[in-house]
Amino acid sequence: MYKLMVLEIIREKAVGWVMWLIVAAISIPFVLWGVNQYAFGGADQSVAVVNGEDITINQYAEALQNYKNQMRNALQDKYEDAKFDTVETKMAVVEGLIERELERQWMSENNMAVSFERVIGLIKGKDGFQEDGQYSKALLERYLQSQGISKQKFVGEILPASLQKNDLVTGISKTAFVTKNEAELLYQLNNQKRAFDYFVVSKNPFRKDAEISEEQIKEYYENNTEKYLTEEEVKLSYVELSVHTLGDKVAVTAEEIAKRYEEDKDRYKQAEQRKASHILLTVKKDASAEEQGKIKKKIEGIAERAKKGESFADLAKEFSEDPGSGKRGGDLGYFGRKAMVPEFDEAVFSLKVGELSEPVKTSFGYHLIKLDDIKEEHIKPLSDTIKNQIKKTIGAEKTRAYIAENGTEIGNIAYDDPSSLEEVAKFAGVELKETDFLPKNSRLSILAHRKVAAAAFSDDLLKDGNNSDLITIGRNSAYVVRVVDHKSAAVKPLDKVSSLIKGFLTTQKAKELAKAKGKELESSIAEGMKVADAALQVNAKLTEAEPLPRTATKYSREVVQAVFEMASAKEGAVSVAGKQLKNGDYAVMVLKDVVKAEITEDNKDAVKQASFARSGEYSQFALTGFMKSLREASDISIFEERL
């Protein structure tokens, strides 16, 4: 029954998420798991079998590499391959492939085919593949080339698979719905208001009563020595390959800069800019036609005065309701097309210098616009700023090329003589540098590069005394490092941390005493003591909060959250509760009133929003349940030893 319901909705309503699909499909083909699990062959050996269908080692290897590549692109120089070469990562990739295969099988069994016409229609309708409002084959081919994907694979595999996946997700999601009664109850719950009193029992006055003995300090120290370790440190020698160290090898000449400027002149094209001033008379959104007419008549009068020769700047200072430009005589400075709202933009770019517009109506109100100047489209000259930009770009390119051409040889030299980096420095023609002792989390040294830090504290360097491999940082620099000296982490002597421990234990004890006092006052209030009298006992300020929503920020969020977790008081009783706050103080709260949110015509849209949010949650539950049912009905084998 469920299967038939899903199929019916898929076939009737699955077109709704098309734009979501195409953006997702075109941005990064199958973001995590890649595409080729759908349709490519591989090694005979499998990492998993799903209902008799193999997931091959080739499929798994490509999916894992796709995932690592995405993480590398996202993390840049913070990426560490070792962190993604774990059993957990490998199993997650396999589980993803299994899920995709289950989906593929289900869609095949239920004839969820995607027509070629639908795929082509999506491609031709995608903004990213259009130029001047028309489909551009060149843009599509440029995208495919940048992603390393063939057109045949994109059109024949990637998009059809993505469309099928989208149809499946849409169809299942449509089976999740929220009833009108449930939506209204949810809205009332979310918009309920509560009035309450509260006071805070501070921990600080109890610090003087928190006696901590030397024996307690010693016992805590001995049981928690891991908290009082010195940082492990290394002293490094290293070779840096960058535009700053490679000198003449990556030097950029004036001729190269001039040539690159000529080649890339289009990059320095400055579109037409216009300088305008305006006078704004604002119009309220709910203004009547009569009110709008009066404002228009007023700005027409100002226009007549300007046309008769009065200073536009003076008129702007007197009449303009634009808080920014009004004080400057209406001056808006230079701007290009589409910098302003459409009506304003069209008027400005139809004027001649010195010309005054007719009153222009926008969402802000009525404008009177004067065009002050035009900067024609032009190529920016080869200024010092542009020269420096080009020099930096070419220098980075040369550095990348040097590292690419010589990286293997440098790595071999470092490997051949693991006891020193002198030969590496000599080959590269750079200075061999040495650091002071550095902790692993140093942020002001080469250890700020995570890959360098990982290598420096690896067994290969620390225990075996080897040089590192060539460590590339981003695209424009690389390092080879070795450990010159090492200091292991050690437990700090008790006398160096005794005062810290005493302060910590004193604070903990004060928190306990504050909580105990708060609990005592809760009981007293429940038995009839006035809240004000209870607050007075601990010299606390009593706060009387008016009815507030659960999202209120006027008072402590911890307190407000706790109040909304309280049960209403039974007849003749007091609803009182307490909560230890994150800072160790203890809040005592008394719930005075619960104000129910009413359902009216004015908030019916908010009720719909609450319904939409909950249906989204239900959709996710439905998708999870669907996949769970597929797995339970399937025969799945995973060969972990082959990962």
TIVEX-869953 format. One record per residue (C-alpha): residue number from 1; x, y, z. Coordinates in pm, whole numbers. Layout:
NODE    i      c1      c2      c3
NODE  NUM       X       Y       Z
...
END
This chain:
NODE    i      c1      c2      c3
NODE    1       0       0       0
NODE    2     276     242      98
NODE    3     467     155    -217
NODE    4     162     234    -434
NODE    5     107     565    -254
NODE    6     468     669    -311
NODE    7     450     574    -681
NODE    8     128     766    -736
NODE    9     262    1083    -580
NODE   10     592    1051    -763
NODE   11     420    1025   -1099
NODE   12     174    1309   -1037
NODE   13     371    1563    -836
NODE   14     740    1495    -868
NODE   15     820    1798   -1082
NODE   16     819    2040    -789
NODE   17    1184    2013    -690
NODE   18    1334    2040   -1034
NODE   19    1532    2356    -972
NODE   20    1666    2217    -646
NODE   21    1773    1908    -833
NODE   22    1946    2078   -1121
NODE   23    2142    2311    -894
NODE   24    2254    2020    -679
NODE   25    2337    1803    -978
NODE   26    2533    2068   -1163
NODE   27    2717    2222    -868
NODE   28    2915    1915    -766
NODE   29    2819    1590    -937
NODE   30    2693    1367    -662
NODE   31    2854    1569    -387
NODE   32    2968    1292    -155
NODE   33    2956     967    -334
NODE   34    3019    1040    -696
NODE   35    2814     919    -986
NODE   36    2986     622   -1132
NODE   37    2836     381    -883
NODE   38    2530     392   -1106
NODE   39    2683     272   -1425
NODE   40    3037     165   -1461
NODE   41    3219    -161   -1448
NODE   42    3508    -244   -1223
NODE   43    3714    -515   -1066
NODE   44    3548    -851   -1019
NODE   45    3611    -841    -646
NODE   46    3333    -667    -450
NODE   47    3328    -467    -129
NODE   48    2954    -532     -91
NODE   49    2669    -723    -254
NODE   50    2315    -583    -254
NODE   51    2044    -828    -358
NODE   52    2294   -1006    -583
NODE   53    2429    -682    -736
NODE   54    2799    -617    -678
NODE   55    2949    -293    -553
NODE   56    3298    -332    -691
NODE   57    3629    -222    -551
NODE   58    3660      22    -842
NODE   59    3328     183    -754
NODE   60    3426     204    -389
NODE   61    3773     345    -468
NODE   62    3630     616    -692
NODE   63    3360     710    -442
NODE   64    3616     732    -161
NODE   65    3844     947    -377
NODE   66    3553    1172    -475
NODE   67    3477    1227    -109
NODE   68    3840    1300     -22
NODE   69    3868    1542    -313
NODE   70    3565    1734    -194
NODE   71    3702    1753     159
NODE   72    4041    1864      22
NODE   73    3875    2142    -179
NODE   74    3671    2252     121
NODE   75    3949    2244     381
NODE   76    4240    2354     158
NODE   77    4564    2353     362
NODE   78    4378    2225     670
NODE   79    4306    1897     494
NODE   80    4487    1594     638
NODE   81    4449    1272     441
NODE   82    4504    1058     750
NODE   83    4186    1195     909
NODE   84    3982    1069     614
NODE   85    4164     738     575
NODE   86    3985     579     870
NODE   87    3762     273     906
NODE   88    3471     505     989
NODE   89    3514     704     667
NODE   90    3550     392     453
NODE   91    3239     234     604
NODE   92    3043     557     555
NODE   93    3137     554     186
NODE   94    3030     191     149
NODE   95    2702     261     331
NODE   96    2641     548      91
NODE   97    2701     322    -207
NODE   98    2465      62     -64
NODE   99    2195     325     -15
NODE  100    2237     446    -374
NODE  101    2219      88    -503
NODE  102    1901      18    -303
NODE  103    1745     332    -447
NODE  104    1854     237    -799
NODE  105    1705    -110    -768
NODE  106    1375      21    -628
NODE  107    1344     282    -903
NODE  108    1423      24   -1171
NODE  109    1165    -219   -1034
NODE  110     902      55   -1035
NODE  111     980     186   -1385
NODE  112    1098     530   -1276
NODE  113    1263     616   -1603
NODE  114    1368     969   -1704
NODE  115    1316    1078   -2063
NODE  116    1595    1223   -2272
NODE  117    1373    1524   -2350
NODE  118    1336    1602   -1980
NODE  119    1714    1594   -1929
NODE  120    1778    1823   -2226
NODE  121    1503    2057   -2110
NODE  122    1668    2094   -1771
NODE  123    2009    2164   -1922
NODE  124    1876    2426   -2162
NODE  125    1675    2592   -1886
NODE  126    1964    2618   -1640
NODE  127    2077    2979   -1582
NODE  128    2440    2872   -1560
NODE  129    2425    2745   -1919
NODE  130    2261    3054   -2067
NODE  131    2415    3359   -2228
NODE  132    2203    3663   -2316
NODE  133    1892    3463   -2231
NODE  134    1980    3178   -2468
NODE  135    2120    2830   -2407
NODE  136    2496    2825   -2464
NODE  137    2659    2498   -2567
NODE  138    3000    2657   -2497
NODE  139    2911    2724   -2131
NODE  140    2799    2364   -2085
NODE  141    3120    2231   -2241
NODE  142    3331    2467   -2029
NODE  143    3159    2341   -1713
NODE  144    3202    1976   -1810
NODE  145    3570    2034   -1887
NODE  146    3624    2201   -1548
NODE  147    3466    1901   -1375
NODE  148    3643    1640   -1586
NODE  149    3312    1489   -1700
NODE  150    3222    1376   -2050
NODE  151    2903    1506   -2207
NODE  152    2783    1150   -2261
NODE  153    2822    1067   -1892
NODE  154    2661    1395   -1780
NODE  155    2357    1361   -2005
NODE  156    2329     983   -2000
NODE  157    2413     905   -1637
NODE  158    2453    1195   -1397
NODE  159    2140    1398   -1469
NODE  160    1904    1099   -1519
NODE  161    2026     948   -1191
NODE  162    1985    1284   -1016
NODE  163    1635    1328   -1158
NODE  164    1537     981   -1047
NODE  165    1670    1050    -699
NODE  166    1482    1379    -688
NODE  167    1159    1214    -798
NODE  168    1198     950    -530
NODE  169    1268    1203    -254
NODE  170     979    1426    -365
NODE  171     735    1140    -382
NODE  172     820    1003     -40
NODE  173     814    1351     114
NODE  174     463    1410     -19
NODE  175     337    1118     191
NODE  176     418    1315     506
NODE  177     151    1565     608
NODE  178      31    1760     913
NODE  179    -338    1785    1001
NODE  180    -502    2123    1059
NODE  181    -562    2043    1425
NODE  182    -200    1938    1476
NODE  183     -72    2254    1304
NODE  184    -289    2474    1526
NODE  185    -177    2296    1842
NODE  186     184    2329    1733
NODE  187     137    2702    1667
NODE  188     -27    2751    2007
NODE  189     252    2563    2181
NODE  190     526    2758    2003
NODE  191     355    3094    2066
NODE  192     241    3036    2421
NODE  193     347    3305    2670
NODE  194     435    3266    3037
NODE  195     454    3512    3324
NODE  196     693    3428    3606
NODE  197     904    3556    3896
NODE  198    1261    3449    3953
NODE  199    1572    3525    4149
NODE  200    1927    3393    4131
NODE  201    2122    3246    4422
NODE  202    2479    3355    4345
NODE  203    2761    3112    4417
NODE  204    3006    3389    4505
NODE  205    2893    3455    4868
NODE  206    2943    3085    4941
NODE  207    3309    3088    4839
NODE  208    3407    3202    5190
NODE  209    3232    2896    5335
NODE  210    3407    2656    5096
NODE  211    3701    2528    5298
NODE  212    3952    2330    5090
NODE  213    4224    2133    5267
NODE  214    4573    2051    5139
NODE  215    4472    1685    5140
NODE  216    4182    1760    4905
NODE  217    4412    1952    4672
NODE  218    4664    1669    4666
NODE  219    4395    1405    4609
NODE  220    4246    1599    4317
NODE  221    4592    1652    4168
NODE  222    4681    1283    4186
NODE  223    4349    1181    4030
NODE  224    4368    1439    3750
NODE  225    4735    1467    3651
NODE  226    4635    1459    3281
NODE  227    4490    1808    3328
NODE  228    4824    1950    3439
NODE  229    5066    1845    3167
NODE  230    5319    2067    3000
NODE  231    5276    2088    2625
NODE  232    5476    1856    2404
NODE  233    5720    2065    2199
NODE  234    5951    2025    1901
NODE  235    6237    2225    1755
NODE  236    6239    2203    1375
NODE  237    6472    2266    1087
NODE  238    6289    2324     762
NODE  239    6307    2422     399
NODE  240    6036    2653     265
NODE  241    5950    2669    -103
NODE  242    5746    2981    -177
NODE  243    5749    3296    -385
NODE  244    5928    3464     -93
NODE  245    6213    3211     -69
NODE  246    6274    3091    -424
NODE  247    6410    3426    -539
NODE  248    6525    3445    -901
NODE  249    6365    3110    -981
NODE  250    6022    3270    -959
NODE  251    6110    3636   -1018
NODE  252    5864    3832   -1233
NODE  253    5994    4083   -1489
NODE  254    5833    4408   -1600
NODE  255    5798    4259   -1948
NODE  256    5601    3964   -1812
NODE  257    5371    4198   -1622
NODE  258    5309    4412   -1932
NODE  259    5243    4104   -2145
NODE  260    4996    3956   -1896
NODE  261    4817    4292   -1872
NODE  262    4770    4297   -2251
NODE  263    4651    3935   -2253
NODE  264    4400    3993   -1974
NODE  265    4280    4343   -2058
NODE  266    3918    4234   -2041
NODE  267    3967    4169   -1668
NODE  268    4041    4535   -1616
NODE  269    3743    4666   -1806
NODE  270    3551    4926   -1605
NODE  271    3184    4939   -1702
NODE  272    3013    5274   -1748
NODE  273    2961    5459   -1421
NODE  274    2715    5740   -1359
NODE  275    2719    6005   -1088
NODE  276    2376    6127    -978
NODE  277    2200    6322    -708
NODE  278    1843    6277    -596
NODE  279    1570    6414    -374
NODE  280    1352    6151    -206
NODE  281    1006    6200     -59
NODE  282     912    5875     113
NODE  283     572    5710      75
NODE  284     438    5472     340
NODE  285     344    5127     217
NODE  286     -15    5170     332
NODE  287     -48    5528     200
NODE  288    -382    5603      33
NODE  289    -407    5725    -325
NODE  290    -487    6072    -193
NODE  291    -174    6077      27
NODE  292      44    5956    -262
NODE  293    -104    6226    -485
NODE  294     -10    6499    -236
NODE  295     349    6372    -217
NODE  296     376    6356    -595
NODE  297     243    6710    -623
NODE  298     500    6827    -368
NODE  299     794    6674    -557
NODE  300     664    6822    -883
NODE  301     677    7161    -715
NODE  302    1038    7099    -609
NODE  303    1119    7000    -968
NODE  304     978    7331   -1096
NODE  305    1199    7523    -855
NODE  306    1506    7327    -973
NODE  307    1419    7390   -1337
NODE  308    1397    7764   -1265
NODE  309    1756    7764   -1147
NODE  310    1752    7693    -774
NODE  311    2043    7483    -652
NODE  312    1953    7115    -664
NODE  313    2191    7049    -373
NODE  314    2021    7313    -157
NODE  315    1677    7175    -242
NODE  316    1796    6823    -151
NODE  317    1927    6942     186
NODE  318    1593    7111     253
NODE  319    1346    6849     130
NODE  320    1510    6507      78
NODE  321    1406    6238     324
NODE  322    1702    6014     236
NODE  323    1897    6022     568
NODE  324    2225    5951     391
NODE  325    2245    6155      74
NODE  326    2014    6436     185
NODE  327    2282    6590     404
NODE  328    2524    6577     109
NODE  329    2296    6767    -124
NODE  330    2152    6443    -265
NODE  331    2491    6317    -390
NODE  332    2487    5941    -453
NODE  333    2837    5923    -602
NODE  334    2928    5700    -898
NODE  335    2753    5368    -957
NODE  336    2699    5118   -1237
NODE  337    2394    4955   -1389
NODE  338    2165    4754   -1161
NODE  339    2317    4912    -849
NODE  340    1983    5079    -780
NODE  341    1622    4958    -786
NODE  342    1500    4902   -1147
NODE  343    1284    5216   -1180
NODE  344    1565    5438   -1051
NODE  345    1825    5259   -1262
NODE  346    1623    5300   -1582
NODE  347    1571    5672   -1519
NODE  348    1938    5745   -1441
NODE  349    2068    5567   -1749
NODE  350    1826    5749   -1977
NODE  351    1939    6099   -1870
NODE  352    2201    6327   -2019
NODE  353    2455    6506   -1799
NODE  354    2288    6800   -1623
NODE  355    1939    6674   -1711
NODE  356    1663    6643   -1450
NODE  357    1423    6349   -1446
NODE  358    1048    6351   -1407
NODE  359     933    6225   -1063
NODE  360    1021    5853   -1040
NODE  361     813    5621    -820
NODE  362     993    5332    -644
NODE  363     925    5121    -337
NODE  364    1093    5397    -133
NODE  365     875    5681    -259
NODE  366     910    5956    -518
NODE  367    1252    6057    -648
NODE  368    1373    6358    -842
NODE  369    1702    6266   -1010
NODE  370    1976    6484   -1158
NODE  371    2259    6328   -1361
NODE  372    2589    6493   -1265
NODE  373    2852    6303   -1465
NODE  374    2927    5997   -1679
NODE  375    3242    5786   -1678
NODE  376    3245    5596   -2006
NODE  377    3339    5228   -2018
NODE  378    3717    5201   -2024
NODE  379    4015    4979   -1954
NODE  380    4187    5055   -1626
NODE  381    4546    5174   -1688
NODE  382    4841    4963   -1575
NODE  383    4871    5124   -1232
NODE  384    5108    5019    -953
NODE  385    4818    4840    -786
NODE  386    4744    4632   -1095
NODE  387    5114    4568   -1150
NODE  388    5141    4427    -797
NODE  389    4833    4210    -852
NODE  390    4976    4068   -1174
NODE  391    5319    4021   -1018
NODE  392    5163    3826    -733
NODE  393    4963    3610    -974
NODE  394    5259    3526   -1199
NODE  395    5484    3466    -899
NODE  396    5232    3219    -759
NODE  397    5209    3045   -1097
NODE  398    5588    3014   -1120
NODE  399    5605    2883    -764
NODE  400    5344    2618    -841
NODE  401    5530    2522   -1155
NODE  402    5861    2496    -967
NODE  403    5709    2276    -698
NODE  404    5537    2059    -959
NODE  405    5856    2016   -1163
NODE  406    6096    1964    -873
NODE  407    5880    1824    -594
NODE  408    5956    1461    -668
NODE  409    6332    1523    -682
NODE  410    6322    1724    -357
NODE  411    6127    1444    -190
NODE  412    6383    1190    -311
NODE  413    6673    1396    -174
NODE  414    6498    1427     162
NODE  415    6442    1051     166
NODE  416    6796     957      60
NODE  417    6956    1153     344
NODE  418    6709    1140     635
NODE  419    6961    1286     881
NODE  420    6972    1637     737
NODE  421    6798    1890     512
NODE  422    7117    2055     393
NODE  423    7111    1884      54
NODE  424    6745    1977       6
NODE  425    6820    2343      81
NODE  426    7122    2334    -150
NODE  427    6923    2184    -438
NODE  428    6644    2441    -403
NODE  429    6886    2725    -344
NODE  430    6703    2840     -32
NODE  431    6800    2905     329
NODE  432    6781    2619     578
NODE  433    6582    2761     870
NODE  434    6540    2650    1232
NODE  435    6268    2726    1488
NODE  436    6270    2759    1865
NODE  437    6078    2498    2063
NODE  438    5714    2505    1947
NODE  439    5402    2346    2097
NODE  440    5176    2149    1864
NODE  441    4897    2407    1874
NODE  442    5126    2699    1790
NODE  443    4939    2952    1576
NODE  444    5226    3191    1504
NODE  445    5471    2956    1334
NODE  446    5486    2702    1053
NODE  447    5293    2467    1284
NODE  448    4990    2683    1214
NODE  449    4975    2469     898
NODE  450    4805    2154    1020
NODE  451    4980    1926     774
NODE  452    5317    2051     895
NODE  453    5213    2002    1259
NODE  454    5088    1650    1185
NODE  455    5419    1559    1022
NODE  456    5631    1723    1294
NODE  457    5463    1520    1569
NODE  458    5444    1193    1374
NODE  459    5637     882    1476
NODE  460    5822     893    1143
NODE  461    5991    1219    1244
NODE  462    5987    1195    1624
NODE  463    6086     832    1677
NODE  464    6253     734    1351
NODE  465    6434    1065    1296
NODE  466    6340    1093     928
NODE  467    6278    1397     715
NODE  468    5921    1466     613
NODE  469    5791    1424     262
NODE  470    5733    1740      61
NODE  471    5432    1900     233
NODE  472    5226    2119       1
NODE  473    5034    2404     164
NODE  474    4753    2530     -54
NODE  475    4873    2576    -411
NODE  476    5161    2818    -371
NODE  477    5400    2686    -107
NODE  478    5556    2369      29
NODE  479    5778    2260     318
NODE  480    6018    1981     408
NODE  481    6076    1955     785
NODE  482    6271    1748    1036
NODE  483    6276    1739    1416
NODE  484    6598    1872    1567
NODE  485    6492    1833    1931
NODE  486    6186    1721    2124
NODE  487    6035    1777    2469
NODE  488    5773    1527    2582
NODE  489    5468    1634    2777
NODE  490    5526    1605    3153
NODE  491    5316    1648    3467
NODE  492    5364    1988    3626
NODE  493    5479    1980    3992
NODE  494    5201    2015    4250
NODE  495    5342    2339    4388
NODE  496    5307    2496    4040
NODE  497    4935    2414    4010
NODE  498    4820    2405    4374
NODE  499    4662    2752    4364
NODE  500    4477    2666    4041
NODE  501    4338    2348    4194
NODE  502    4234    2527    4511
NODE  503    4050    2790    4309
NODE  504    3873    2523    4104
NODE  505    3768    2319    4411
NODE  506    3652    2633    4590
NODE  507    3431    2725    4295
NODE  508    3287    2373    4277
NODE  509    3205    2376    4646
NODE  510    3045    2721    4618
NODE  511    2826    2590    4333
NODE  512    2712    2299    4551
NODE  513    2629    2530    4843
NODE  514    2437    2770    4616
NODE  515    2234    2478    4477
NODE  516    2160    2345    4825
NODE  517    2039    2688    4938
NODE  518    1828    2724    4624
NODE  519    1666    2385    4684
NODE  520    1591    2486    5041
NODE  521    1420    2806    4924
NODE  522    1221    2614    4662
NODE  523    1075    2399    4937
NODE  524     997    2705    5150
NODE  525     813    2875    4861
NODE  526     615    2558    4792
NODE  527     511    2557    5157
NODE  528     389    2918    5144
NODE  529     686    3154    5176
NODE  530     655    3463    4955
NODE  531     896    3473    4665
NODE  532    1014    3822    4763
NODE  533    1101    3699    5113
NODE  534    1294    3403    4971
NODE  535    1496    3634    4745
NODE  536    1566    3862    5039
NODE  537    1725    3574    5232
NODE  538    2008    3557    4981
NODE  539    2017    3930    4896
NODE  540    1898    3853    4544
NODE  541    1706    4078    4307
NODE  542    1353    3955    4241
NODE  543    1258    3982    3875
NODE  544     890    3987    3784
NODE  545     858    3893    3417
NODE  546     549    3985    3218
NODE  547     404    3719    2985
NODE  548     685    3631    2743
NODE  549     724    3389    2449
NODE  550     972    3103    2466
NODE  551    1202    3292    2228
NODE  552    1231    3595    2459
NODE  553    1581    3736    2510
NODE  554    1495    4004    2766
NODE  555    1599    3772    3049
NODE  556    1841    3481    3081
NODE  557    1776    3227    2805
NODE  558    1850    2947    3050
NODE  559    1583    3078    3286
NODE  560    1324    3128    3009
NODE  561    1388    2777    2877
NODE  562    1348    2630    3225
NODE  563    1022    2821    3281
NODE  564     875    2669    2965
NODE  565     964    2323    3095
NODE  566     763    2380    3414
NODE  567     419    2229    3470
NODE  568     129    2458    3553
NODE  569      41    2472    3923
NODE  570    -238    2257    4056
NODE  571    -524    2438    4225
NODE  572    -415    2580    4559
NODE  573     -47    2508    4495
NODE  574     256    2699    4364
NODE  575     454    2594    4059
NODE  576     816    2644    4164
NODE  577    1134    2502    4012
NODE  578    1508    2555    4016
NODE  579    1793    2528    3769
NODE  580    2171    2537    3809
NODE  581    2294    2784    3550
NODE  582    2603    2734    3336
NODE  583    2800    2982    3548
NODE  584    2723    2782    3864
NODE  585    2460    3015    4009
NODE  586    2118    2870    4093
NODE  587    1792    3018    3962
NODE  588    1464    2978    4151
NODE  589    1152    3033    3939
NODE  590     780    3061    4015
NODE  591     535    3020    3724
NODE  592     248    3269    3762
NODE  593      45    3244    3444
NODE  594      24    3060    3110
NODE  595    -124    3264    2824
NODE  596    -262    3057    2539
NODE  597    -206    3175    2181
NODE  598    -535    3219    1994
NODE  599    -589    3118    1633
NODE  600    -716    3415    1427
NODE  601    -731    3529    1067
NODE  602    -429    3749    1131
NODE  603    -198    3459    1219
NODE  604    -321    3190     981
NODE  605      -4    3232     770
NODE  606     207    3165    1080
NODE  607       4    2848    1141
NODE  608      83    2740     785
NODE  609     453    2803     846
NODE  610     440    2588    1160
NODE  611     269    2317     956
NODE  612     533    2341     682
NODE  613     819    2314     933
NODE  614     668    2007    1098
NODE  615     590    1842     763
NODE  616     959    1885     677
NODE  617    1049    1689     989
NODE  618     792    1422     901
NODE  619     935    1404     548
NODE  620    1279    1329     686
NODE  621    1129    1059     911
NODE  622     950     914     607
NODE  623    1269     908     401
NODE  624    1460     744     685
NODE  625    1183     489     730
NODE  626    1171     416     358
NODE  627    1543     345     343
NODE  628    1520     134     657
NODE  629    1242     -75     503
NODE  630    1447    -125     186
NODE  631    1746    -244     389
NODE  632    1538    -480     602
NODE  633    1385    -637     290
NODE  634    1723    -676     118
NODE  635    2009    -923     127
NODE  636    2323    -717     192
NODE  637    2678    -837     248
NODE  638    2975    -611     330
NODE  639    3336    -732     305
NODE  640    3516    -501     548
NODE  641    3848    -675     502
NODE  642    3859    -549     141
NODE  643    3825    -180     228
END
